[in-house]
Amino acid sequence: MIIPIRCFSCGKPISHLWEEYTQRVEKGEEKKKIMKDLGLDRYCCKAIFLGHTELIDTVAQFKRA
């Protein structure tokens, strides 16, 4: 739902990179180049960015019973 603050595997802080990453992807830049520029070199960190989907808007539509 929300990007994790740290990588689950290596513990590197990654959440501060998410906003810049999404903005650059929307502009049409290549994901591989963006990750290299942001310093995401490890496979575990890259997997979090590539596998993440924004579900917060979908979940926010429902209220607790």
Legacy VTK file of the C-alpha trace (Angstrom):
# vtk DataFile Version 3.0
C-alpha trace
ASCII
DATASET POLYDATA
POINTS 65 float
0.000 0.000 0.000
2.657 2.508 1.040
6.296 2.146 0.077
8.262 0.740 3.039
10.727 3.032 4.805
13.536 0.485 4.568
14.252 -2.430 2.271
13.002 -5.659 3.821
16.170 -7.588 2.970
19.141 -5.252 3.374
17.683 -2.475 5.540
18.675 0.405 3.242
16.404 3.480 3.563
14.434 3.751 0.303
11.159 5.581 0.959
12.658 9.031 0.347
13.462 7.970 -3.233
9.925 6.887 -4.165
8.481 10.295 -5.062
11.348 11.218 -7.391
11.206 7.747 -8.946
7.482 7.997 -9.759
7.821 11.515 -11.155
10.635 10.473 -13.467
8.765 7.342 -14.616
5.729 9.485 -15.493
7.975 11.720 -17.597
8.949 8.653 -19.614
12.492 7.977 -18.453
13.845 4.448 -18.473
13.404 2.700 -15.104
16.864 1.156 -15.205
18.519 4.552 -15.609
16.421 6.123 -12.845
17.355 3.391 -10.378
21.029 3.756 -11.207
20.842 7.537 -10.693
19.044 7.121 -7.348
21.629 4.627 -6.095
19.427 1.537 -6.092
22.051 -1.073 -6.931
20.828 -4.100 -4.982
18.268 -6.487 -6.423
16.212 -6.507 -3.236
15.691 -2.725 -3.330
14.922 -2.755 -7.049
12.325 -5.498 -6.514
10.448 -3.366 -3.992
10.284 -0.437 -6.425
9.297 -2.542 -9.437
6.745 -4.639 -7.558
5.069 -1.833 -5.643
1.509 -0.824 -6.529
-0.365 2.124 -5.057
-3.416 0.691 -3.327
-4.016 3.398 -0.730
-6.682 5.120 -2.868
-8.535 1.832 -3.361
-8.411 0.915 0.325
-9.434 4.412 1.411
-12.831 3.949 -0.282
-13.888 1.425 2.340
-14.630 2.278 5.939
-14.306 0.116 9.007
-17.402 -1.667 10.189
LINES 1 66
65 0 1 2 3 4 5 6 7 8 9 10 11 12 13 14 15 16 17 18 19 20 21 22 23 24 25 26 27 28 29 30 31 32 33 34 35 36 37 38 39 40 41 42 43 44 45 46 47 48 49 50 51 52 53 54 55 56 57 58 59 60 61 62 63 64
